[in-house]
Amino acid sequence: MLRLNFEQEGKKVTSKLDELEQRIIADMRKVYSQKAIDHAMNPQNVGRIKDTDGYARVTGPCGDTMEISLRVRKRKVLDAKFWTDGCGSSIACGSVATGLIKGKSVAGAQKVDSESILNALDGLPESNVHCAVLASDTLRAAIKNYLASIRAKVK
């Protein structure tokens, strides 16, 4: 009898949590695009690359930190990963930034800027645009790190 009560209570709690999640997502849709929500909730390319070819860690003015690591062969970005301790918008921007550069030449990856990231997310609220700038700055710093390591090997 006691077990049945725990199971019933567990189902009630699960039901309430599902309701709450749906209300939160509905509220998010009032402010964020579906693409931004998808990347924030199911980010791509999360993690770190061991023995990276290019790496950067940047902290933005809001206090969020982002890391991007690159795997590059023959001046082509084969893999890119990110990590952030930031908000959902920072997560979405890191996800998109790394996705945009995979398969591109290093020169092509250098062209990815905050505007490219915002466009890929169908925009962000003005209060979150700095997250795209953080992702762009981190990406550029990782590419700069890669290029510096290439120059050091040539010398």
N, C-alpha and C positions, 0 to 999 in steps of 0.2 A: 504494500500500500504506500509506504514511504517513497519507494523507488518510483512509483507511478507519479506521485506528486512532483518529484524532482524532474522527471522527464517532461511533464506538462509545463512546469515553470521554465524549464530550459527552452521549450518550444515558444513560449510567450516572449522570453527575452530575445530569442533569435528573430522572431517576428517584429518586435519593437526596433531592433537594430536594423533590420532590413528597411523598415519604414523611415527611420532616421537617415539612412544612407540615401534613399530615394529623394528625400526632401533636400538633403545637402546637394546632391547632384542637380536637382531642379534649380536651386539657388545659384549654383555655379554657372548653369546655362544662361542665366540672366546677364552674366558679366563676361564669361569666357566663351570662345568658339569651341566647337566639338573637337577640333584638332588639338587645341591647347589642353582640353580636359583629357583626351585620350593619351597624349604624351606625358601629362603629369601623373596619371593613374597607372599607365603601362609604359614606362619609359624604355627606350631602346638604347643599346650600347652602354649600359651601366657597368662600371668596373674599372679595372686598371690593367694595362698591358705590361707584362714582365719584360725586362730588357727592352724598354721602349726606345724608339728612334727619335722621338720628340716628346717633350713633357713640359707642362706649365701648371702652376698653381697660382691663382689670382683671387684676392679678396676684394669684393666690391664695396662701394661706399655704404651700403646697407648692412654690411657685415657678413653677407653670404660669401662662401668660398667655393670655387669650382676648380677642379683639376681636369685636364685633358691630356691623354697620352695617345701617341700615334705610332703606327707601324707603317713604314714607308719602304718601298722597293722600286728602284729605277725611277725615282721621283714621282711615284704614284702612291697615293694613300690607300693602303690595303685594308687597314683597320683603324678605328678610332673609338676610344672609350672615354667616358666622363664619370666624374663623381662630384657630388655637391652636398653640402650640409644645409642648403637653402630651401626655400619654399617651393610650392608646386610649380610656380612660373619659372623658377630657376631650373627645376628638374626638366620641365618641358623644353626650355631653351637649350639645355645641354643635350637632350635627346635629339632634337632637330639639328643642332649644329654638327654633331658628329655624324648624323645620317646624311647631311648634305655634302660632306666632304669625302665620304667613302667612295673609292673608285675614281676620284678626280686626281688630276696632276697636282703637284704642290702649288704651281702657279694658279690653278683653278681654285684650289682650297683657300688661297690667300684672298680671293675675291669675295668669299662669304663674309658678310658683315651683319651688323645688327638688323638692318633693314631686310636682308635675305631671310634671317631667322624669323622676324616678325611676319613677313609675308607667308612663310611656310606654315605658320601657326594661325593664319587668318587674323593676325593682330593680337594685341594684349591691351588691357586697360593702361592708361597713361601712367598710373602708379606702379606698373610692373615692367615698363619698357626698359628700365635699368637692368633687368635680368637678361634681356637679349644683348645688351651692351657687355655685361659680364661674360656671357658665353663667347661673344665675338672677340673680346679682349684676351680671353684665355686661349682661344683657338689661335689667334695671331701670335701669342707668346709661345705656344707649343711649336708652331711652324718656325718661328725665329730660333728656338732652341735646336730644332732639327737642322736648320741651315747652318747654324754656328758649329754644330758637331761635324757637318760635312766639310766646312772650311778648315776645321782643325785637323781633320784626317788628310786633307790635301797638302797642308804645310809640312 
